[in-house]
Amino acid sequence: MRRFVSVITTVLLGLTPLTFSNTVFAEGESGVEQLRQFVRNSKTAEGDFVQQQLRAPKANEPQDKGLKVVRQTQGRFVFQRPGRFIWDTQKPYEQKLIADGKQLILWDKDLNQATFRPAGQALASTPAAILFGENSLDQHFDLLEGEDRLGMKWVGLSPKKNPNAKSGNDLPYTKISIGMANGLPKALELIDGLGSVVLVTLDKTQLNVNLPANRFTFTPPAGAEVLRLN
């Protein structure tokens, strides 16, 4: 589970602009409007991602160079609403995070290990689930219009209070933001209580692609270690 946490806190940049068929996004359309239309109109999609985990410079490091990249991964993603996705890390190691609608599966090729757990909170705390898991973000978040920067219109996601959660908020983030441009999310920024940030870039995104029925089915290879967590 040494790299599972790296899939948790995330910022997205550099998505290749695409348009939905039969949908035109006005240049002045707000980020919130674009995000709602993306969630409503994108039933499936696949593409590439680059993910960077960032931290502030330490006291003995230069303070004028901004956040420092401490880890970078890249791979492919695919999703089908609601709640099915594959986050397939290919470099510098091979690892898959798979949500099949009922459970969340982490496959680590180097360890030859597959970890199964109920979707629940484990699924909710992944960036892929925030972008791809629900048919309506408004069910779980208040969408707040943010600033324009880096060529994107930013939307803040404020988790709605969960009366069943001890702290009123069962997500591990203090800030969630999505950058929108041309009707697509280009950046997802997740910051935790320690100020840790991860940057993920989506590229070559294809929307509403036909996916086989077994696309999200995963069977561990023979001889693999299988862990099942409650």
C-alpha positions in Angstrom: 0.0 0.0 0.0 3.1 2.3 -0.1 1.9 4.2 -3.2 -1.9 4.1 -2.6 -1.7 7.5 -0.8 -0.2 9.1 -3.9 -3.5 8.5 -5.7 -5.3 10.6 -3.1 -4.3 14.3 -3.3 -4.3 15.8 -6.8 -4.1 18.8 -9.3 -4.9 18.4 -13.0 -3.3 20.5 -15.8 -2.8 20.4 -19.6 -5.9 18.7 -20.9 -6.1 18.7 -24.7 -9.2 20.8 -25.6 -12.2 18.8 -26.9 -15.9 19.5 -27.5 -18.9 17.4 -26.9 -20.9 16.4 -29.9 -23.9 18.7 -30.4 -22.6 20.9 -27.5 -21.1 24.3 -27.9 -19.4 26.0 -24.9 -19.6 29.7 -25.0 -16.3 31.5 -24.2 -17.9 33.3 -21.4 -19.6 30.3 -19.8 -18.8 30.0 -16.1 -16.6 27.2 -14.8 -19.6 25.9 -12.7 -21.8 25.7 -15.8 -19.0 23.9 -17.8 -18.4 21.4 -14.9 -22.1 20.6 -14.6 -22.4 20.0 -18.3 -19.3 17.8 -18.4 -20.7 15.6 -15.6 -24.2 15.5 -17.2 -22.9 14.8 -20.8 -19.9 12.5 -20.3 -21.1 9.0 -19.8 -17.8 7.4 -20.6 -14.3 8.6 -21.4 -10.7 7.5 -21.7 -7.3 9.3 -22.0 -3.8 9.8 -20.6 -2.8 11.4 -17.3 0.3 12.7 -15.6 0.3 13.0 -11.8 2.7 14.9 -9.6 2.8 15.0 -5.8 4.0 18.4 -4.6 5.3 19.9 -1.3 6.5 23.2 0.0 10.3 23.7 0.1 12.0 22.8 3.4 13.8 25.3 5.5 17.2 24.3 4.0 15.9 24.5 0.4 15.5 27.6 -1.9 12.3 29.3 -1.1 11.8 31.1 -4.4 11.1 28.2 -6.6 7.6 27.3 -5.4 6.3 23.8 -4.7 8.8 20.9 -5.2 7.8 17.8 -7.2 8.5 14.8 -5.0 6.8 12.1 -7.1 5.6 11.9 -10.7 3.6 9.1 -12.4 1.8 8.7 -15.7 -0.6 6.3 -17.3 -4.1 5.9 -18.7 -7.6 6.4 -17.3 -11.1 5.2 -18.3 -14.4 5.7 -16.7 -18.1 4.9 -17.0 -20.6 6.7 -14.9 -21.7 6.0 -12.3 -18.8 4.8 -10.2 -16.7 2.7 -12.6 -13.2 3.7 -13.5 -9.6 2.5 -14.0 -6.7 4.6 -13.0 -3.8 2.7 -14.8 -0.4 3.9 -13.7 2.2 2.8 -16.2 5.4 4.7 -15.3 7.7 4.6 -13.3 5.9 1.5 -12.0 2.8 -0.5 -13.0 -0.2 -0.2 -10.7 -4.0 -0.1 -11.3 -6.8 1.4 -9.2 -10.1 -0.1 -10.4 -13.6 0.7 -9.3 -16.1 -1.8 -10.6 -19.2 -0.3 -9.1 -19.1 -2.4 -5.9 -15.5 -2.5 -4.7 -12.2 -0.7 -5.1 -9.2 -2.8 -6.3 -5.6 -1.9 -6.1 -3.3 -4.1 -8.3 0.4 -3.7 -7.8 2.4 -5.6 -10.4 5.8 -5.2 -8.6 4.4 -6.7 -5.4 2.2 -9.2 -7.4 -0.6 -8.1 -5.0 -4.3 -7.3 -5.4 -6.1 -5.5 -2.6 -9.9 -5.5 -2.5 -12.0 -3.2 -0.3 -15.6 -2.0 -0.4 -16.1 1.1 -2.4 -17.4 3.4 0.3 -15.0 6.0 1.7 -12.0 4.4 0.0 -13.6 5.3 -3.3 -14.7 8.7 -2.3 -11.2 9.8 -1.4 -9.7 9.2 -4.9 -9.5 12.1 -7.4 -10.9 9.8 -10.1 -14.1 9.3 -8.1 -14.5 13.1 -7.7 -14.3 13.7 -11.4 -15.8 10.5 -12.8 -17.8 8.7 -10.1 -21.1 10.6 -9.8 -23.9 11.6 -12.2 -24.3 14.8 -10.1 -21.6 16.5 -8.1 -24.3 18.8 -6.6 -25.4 15.8 -4.4 -22.1 15.9 -2.5 -20.6 19.3 -3.1 -21.5 23.0 -3.2 -20.0 24.3 -6.4 -18.3 27.7 -6.0 -17.2 30.0 -8.8 -13.5 30.7 -8.4 -10.8 32.7 -10.2 -9.5 32.5 -13.8 -5.9 31.4 -13.9 -3.6 29.4 -16.2 -6.2 29.7 -19.0 -8.9 28.0 -16.9 -12.0 28.9 -15.0 -11.7 27.4 -11.5 -14.5 25.8 -9.5 -14.3 25.2 -5.8 -15.9 22.1 -4.4 -17.1 22.4 -0.8 -18.2 19.0 0.6 -21.7 19.1 2.0 -21.9 18.2 5.6 -22.4 14.5 6.3 -24.5 14.2 9.5 -23.2 10.7 10.0 -19.5 11.8 9.9 -17.9 12.5 13.3 -16.3 15.8 11.9 -19.2 16.7 9.6 -16.9 16.1 6.6 -15.6 12.6 5.8 -13.2 13.6 3.0 -9.5 14.1 3.8 -9.1 17.4 1.9 -9.2 21.0 3.1 -9.5 22.3 -0.5 -10.8 20.9 -3.7 -10.7 22.8 -7.0 -11.3 21.9 -10.6 -10.0 24.0 -13.5 -12.3 24.0 -16.6 -11.7 25.1 -20.2 -13.6 24.4 -23.4 -16.1 22.3 -21.5 -13.6 19.9 -20.0 -11.7 19.6 -16.7 -8.1 20.5 -17.2 -7.0 20.6 -13.5 -8.1 19.0 -10.2 -6.4 20.5 -7.1 -6.7 18.6 -3.9 -5.0 19.9 -0.8 -4.9 18.0 2.6 -4.6 19.4 6.1 -0.8 19.2 5.9 -0.7 21.3 2.7 0.3 18.4 0.5 -0.8 18.9 -3.2 -0.8 16.5 -6.2 -0.9 17.6 -9.8 -2.5 15.4 -12.5 -2.6 16.2 -16.2 -5.3 14.7 -18.5 -4.5 14.5 -22.2 -5.9 12.9 -25.4 -9.3 12.5 -23.8 -12.0 10.8 -25.9 -15.6 11.2 -24.7 -18.5 8.8 -24.8 -16.5 5.9 -26.2 -18.0 2.4 -26.4 -16.7 0.2 -23.7 -17.0 -3.6 -23.5 -19.2 -5.0 -20.7 -16.2 -6.5 -18.9 -14.0 -3.5 -19.2 -13.9 -3.0 -15.4 -13.7 -6.6 -14.4 -10.4 -7.6 -12.8 -9.1 -11.1 -12.0 -5.8 -11.4 -10.2 -3.1 -13.4 -12.0 -2.4 -16.9 -10.9 -0.1 -16.9 -7.9 -0.8 -13.3 -6.9 -1.3 -12.3 -3.2 -4.9 -11.3 -2.6 -5.9 -9.1 0.3 -9.6 -8.5 1.1 -10.2 -5.6 3.5 -13.5 -4.7 5.2 
